[in-house]
């Protein structure tokens, strides 16, 4: 236990001084009574209440005074309290293929609408982060309960170039609490080159916890994408192998992948910058990622499906010591003791001390 104003603890010295004053006052009263009445007649003239009827109210009043003086120092305790440790990272695909209009008005706008709905349905205590990905992944918002910050970041999402889903997975996993220091899989690093860390210099980064990933609360990365992954940090690896390595990295970090495919079966032809392009839709990649980590692939992402996912991911209760100032609790207990002591005194002695 710690104290915000520890100097106020000196006020506790008033308790023994007050008790000494009460003892002295009681003895003086007895001496005064003996001076004006015969000791043998005093008991017949003055009715003395049982000692318990005097001591109990007094003890309760003194205990209340002690608690009030103790509360003045503003004690801070760390009682174990139930805490929602759920943490989720939303990974939104911002590649050019998300401009396809097989979803109205486009895959990207549908993904942004789905992300907003997810935030609306999630409990307010659930920490949610945001990462966008195309050729590389960008950590936009670290896991937080600030929904307005997340909504503003979603509104700013703009289309970029190609798609690298494995980058989104690795970055999303490392954004979750306690996992920043996890090293990305060496197989995904380009040969002979050092890949820049997307989390370097990101503000509001949770401090790493000294626990192995298996002991951390489960985390989740929710991927909103059309499933087409055509860029890898290691060009020598096939797309399927890169995704498998990224999924294994997530699973080893106690993170599940939940995927929301964005598009229509068969793909579509879209006009981008005056030219027609066939844009594929590959939900199979996303389905395999979810299966590999014990997550779930949801298509289409209806509101009912989103509610089911939120119920599964949104609350993870752990008992955790949380620093809490308890001065108000002690003051309330002191008030209760004072009222109880006054009530007993009024019932037994017909007066309130």
N, C-alpha and C positions, 0 to 999 in steps of 0.2 A: 504494500500500500504506500502511496506517495501523497504529498499534500501540496496544493497550489499556494496556500499562505501558511507555511509551517510556523511562522512567528506567533500565530494565534494560539498555538498549543500551550504557550505560557499561561494563558487564561485558565487552564485546568488547575493551576495552583490556587485559584479562588475556592475550589471545592473544599479542601481541608480547612481553609480559613473560615469558610461559612459553617462547616460542621463545628469547629472550635467555638465560633460565636454562639451557635445554638446551645452547646453544652454550658458555656458560661452564663448565658441568659437564663437557662433552666435552673441552674444552681442558685443564681441570685434570687430568682422568684421563690425558691424553696426557703432560702434564708430570710427573705422578707416575710413570708407567711409564718415562719417560726417565731419571728420577733413580735408578732401581733396576736398570736394565739398559742394556747397550751398545746404541746405536742400530743398529749393524750386525747384532747378534744378535737384536734384538727381533722382527723380522719372521719369523725362523726359529722362535722360541719361541712367539709369540702369533699365532694364525691370525686374520687380519682377513677378515670376510665381505665379499662384494661390496657396494658402496655402495648399489646399488638395493635389496638385501635389507634394508638398514637404513632407507632413506629412505621407501620406499613404505608400510610399516606406520605409520611415524611421521606421514607426511602424512595418511593416512586417520584416524588418531587425532586429529590437530589439526583436521581438517575436521569430524569428529564433535563435537569440543568447541565449535567455532565455531557449528554448527547448534544445539546445546543452549543456548548462551548467547543466540543470536538468538531461539530459541523462547521463552525466558524473558520476552521483551518482549511476547509474545502478538500476533504479527503478524496482520493481517486483510487478506486479498486479495479481489479481485472477479473470479474466473475465470469465463469463460462456461460455464454449466451448462445442461443441458436442463431446461426448466421447463414444467409443464403450465399453459398460459394460458387454458384453456377456462373460460368463464363463462356461466352460464345463470340466467335468472330464471323461476321458476314463477309464473304468473298464474292465480289461482283465483277463479272467479266465485262471489260470495256473495250474488247477488240472490235475491229471493223465489221466482223461478221454479225455482231450484235445490232447492227443497223438494219438487218433484214426485217421486212414488214409482215412476216407471216404471223406475228403477234401484233396486236393493235396498240399503239401506233408503230412500235418497233420492239425487238427483243430487249434492247437496253432499257427502254422506258417501262416495259413489263417487269423487268428484273428490279428496277428502282421502286416500282409500285409494290412488288412483293416484299422487298426489304422494308419499306415503310409499314406495311401491314404487319410484318413480323415484329417490328418495334412496338406497334400498338397493342399486340396481343401478349407480348412478353411481360412478366411481372416487373414492377418498377425497381425491384432490388437485384434483378439479373444484370450482370455486367456484360455489355455487348461492345465489340469493336468492329471496325470496318477496314477492309483492304480491297483495293481495286487492282486488277491485273490485266495485262495485255502481253507485250513482249517480256515484261518484268512485273513484279508485284510492288505495290506502294502501300505502306502502312499509313492510313489516313487518320484513324482515330483508335487509340488504344482502348482496351475494354473499360467501359465506364457506365455509370447509370444516368449520365446526362443525355437524355433523349434528344434535346434540341440540338446539341452539338452533332449528334449522329445524323439527324434529319438534314441539317445544313450541308454536311459532307456528302450525303446522298444526292442532294440537289445539284451539287457541283460536278458530279461524275460526267465525263465527256468521253466519246469514243477515241481510241488510239489506233494501234496497228494490229499485230498478230496475237496469238494466244499461247500462254504457257501456264497450264493448270498446275503443274508440279511446283512452280514458283509460288503460286498462291497458297498451296497447301503448306509448304515449308515456312513461309512467312506467317501465315495464319496461326500455325502451331506455336511458333516462337513468340507471338504476340500474347498468348495466353499466360496468366499469372504463373510465375515460377519456372518458366521454360525459356526465358530469353537466352540463357547461356548454352542451350543445346546447339551442338554443331550441326549444320546442314550436312546431309549425306555427301561423302566425298565423291561418289559416282556421278552426282549431278553437277559437280564443279567442272568448268571448262579446263581441258588439259593445259597446264603451264600458265594459267591465268588465275588471279585472285578476284573472285566475284565480290563486288561491293555489297556491304551489309545493308539491307533496306531498313533495319531498325536503328542504324547508327544515327544518333542525334535526334531521335524522335522524342518529343516531350511526353510527360505523363506516363513514362514507362514503368510498369510495376517492378519493385525491387525483387531480385531473384531470391527464392526461398531455398534454404539449405536442405532440400529434400529430393530424393530420387523421384522421377516422374511417376512411378507406380504408386507412390504414397501421396501424390497431389490429388485434389478433387478432380473428377473427370472434366475434360474440356471438350468443346465441339467447334468444328468449322463448318459453316453452312455455305455451300458453293452454289451460286446462281450463274449458270453458264449454258451455252448451247452444246457444250461437250467437245467441240473441235479444238484439239491442242496441236498446233503446228510449229511451235518453237520450243527448243530445249536449251537449257544452259550448257548442256554437253551435247554438241551436234553428233557425236559418235554413237549416242544411244537411241534406239527406236522409241517412238512415242509410248508404246505399251510398257516397255521396260522402265522408262522415266516415271510413269504414273505408278507403277508397282512399287518402285523405290520410295516415292513420296508417300504412298499409302502406308508402307511399312514404317517409315519415320513417324508418321502420325500415330499409328497403333502403339509403337514402342514408347511414345510420350503420353500414353493414356488419353488419347484424343480420338474421338469418332468423327467421321465425315458424313454430313447429311447433304444430299444433293437435290437441287431443283432444276431440272432441264428446262431451258427456255427455247422454244421453237415448235415447229409442226413437223410430224413425220414426213420424210422424203425431202426435207429442205425446201429451198425456194430460190427464185432468181430475183435479184435486187439490182437496182441501178444506183451505182455509187460513183459520184463525180462524172456523170455523163456516160458511164460504161456499164454494161450488164454483166453481172457475176452470178455464178451458181454458188449459193451459200449452203453448205451441208448442215444437217442436224444430227449429232452423234450422241444420243443419250446413253448408249451402251458404255462409253467410257465412264460416265458419272455413276452409273449403276454398279460397275465393278469396283469403283473407289469406295462406295458406301458399303458394299458387301465385304470388302477386304478389311474394313476397320470396325465392323459391327454396327455401322450406322444405318441410314435408311434413304433410299431414293424415292422421291415423291413426284409423280407426274400424273395429271397437271397439278400445280400448286394451288389448289382451291383453298378457300378460307377454312373449311372444315379440316383439310389436311394440315394447314398451318397451325391450327389450334391443337391438333394432336401432337405435332412436333414440339410446340411450345410447352405443352404439359409434360412432355418427356424430358426436355432440356432445361426448362426455365427455373427449376427449384432443386438445389442440392444442399440440404441442411447439414451443417457441421457445427459441433459445439466448440466455440472458440473464445479464448479470453479476450475481452474487449474492454479497453480503458473507459471507465464510466465514473463520473463524479457522483458521489452518494450523499452529498450534504443535504439535498432535499429529502431523501429517504430518511436520514437520521432526524431531520427537523420534524417530519411527519410523525415518526415514532415518539419523539419527545412530546409533541402535542398530545398524542394519545395517552401517554403516561401521566401527563399533567391533568388531563380531564379525568382519568381513572382515579388518581390520587385525590383530586378535589371531590369526586363523587363519594369515595369511601369516607373522607373526612366529614362531609356533610351528613352522611347517613349515620356515622358512629358518634360524631361529636357535635352535630348540629352547627357546624361552622366550616368555612373554607379557609385553608391556611394561606 
